């Protein structure tokens, strides 16, 4: 009996050991760190290959998600509009006078010494149609004798000046090409303060390095900015943006996040003698540009041949005190030509012109620029202050030859 008991105990012990081994093995399979090893060990070569493929697909999907997160409305707009931005290089002939000629003594002996010199400059432009029409600033190409347009693929074209308007600082060019990329025009009357905008162009001639426009991003800071006249150019109803605009950006596009052309980059504000960007740039609104484009295509110039018969003066502090005006804004009428449009409109000497159409008048400079916004034959509303009463008069801008 004893041997039998011993054998039985030995067998039970063996079974217990095997049971513990089985439990330990199953327990290890449940541990996350060991699971992949045990499972992987059980996989065939084919199954392992499929596993690697699945993992690779997951990595590619993750990379694609990261890439999609980097792409947004701004990057998509830049990609869509960049091919329609051009660099413009111009050559113009400028006339110079010898400084000695200003002195009558030297002019008597040496004459009035005047000479001409070729000057090269650069700017930016936007292709606005697939048949090669391009817009830029008048101060970029308006007086050029030779204009070269560079595309983003490096192709260069000789451009023809279709027409230019110094007053609005807008010029239209044409190159001999077809099926070109172009930027669709938006509506500059439908802008939101704070909405994203993108300025593209050729600052400092950097376009020439890789035939690609430089891109800066900002927001619309203000609209309806009446800046008055600069060198007989009048900038009214301008769009202000903090997108960086520098020398060479002139004439380039300001686009909204939908890729629509809403303005032409034109001016920057500088302070302290600096010529760089300080976050205050201005663009001509595209709705104004549209009208000028049509006139330049039709006639090559803009017809502003009309008269008013008004003689005005900026209101200074003395005039404001005399008339007990709340501010110096506006202009005062000092004389009216008899039987002139102003006379027929019922305007009187001493009237204070506060507003013309939708434009508020700050001074005589603004008044001149505002009148240039209209054309002969049009009738405009003048808001005037007379004897402490604000009233409106209709002024017809009669053509001089009518």
C-alpha angles and dihedrals in degrees: 000000000000095000090049091052091049092051090048093050090047091052092048090050091051091049091049091051092049090048092051090048090052092049091048091050093051090045091056090052090057093053108099094220093053099037096080091049095051094042092044089051090056094050122101121234090259092051091049090053090052090050091054090049091052091050091048091051090052091052092049090049090051091050091049090051090052090048091050090051089055092052115077140152091285096053092043091051092049091051091050098046104035095081089060094055117095137192115231125207117186138186120204135174114235127191119229131188123214107250089230089063090072089069111079091212095058092037088058091058103031103026128227100314110205124167138174129233134187113239126191123208139159144217144153137267145187127230105227101179137029091242094066110270113150131186127209140145124295089229088059101049110356096105099028122134092195129024125189120189119201120203126209090256090058095255114143126209134187105236129211121219105234094183143321136208115203093188094062093027093234128135134180122213132186131206126191100248140106139211092028125164112253140181116246115231120246133197115273090190089067102061130134123217105241098022118136119264134177127215117204129183153098107298114184090351093290090141088077093063097067105355091248130117121246113243128213127175131209143126137270103269099184142342134210093040110169105202097170123216131340117181091340091309115117122213113195134163089011126177114237120208138172092216103120113263120180140168109307094030089093112121094017125125129271106201133184125231090272091062094251122143106243102161150002115243107236119145141030130197115230131187137197095019092299119139095197132095118284097178098272114105132154134213131192107244113251094231088064091045091053092059093047091048092056092049094046092049091050101041109004090239142044119259112223097155102141137109138214107190089230125138111191141177134204113253112244128186093271093054090045091053093045093052092036091237120174092227144358093253116125134029131270123227109237099174141005126204111235115254090008125135089262091052091048090050090061096246118155138203108268095033113135113223108214102168140011113201106314094337122099114219119230102169143336091284091058091045092057092047092048093052088053088062089070134063136226114282095028122120119222133194116238118199107208138180114224124168092344091306124112114219139159130241128187114229120194113210100222121200114244093237095047 
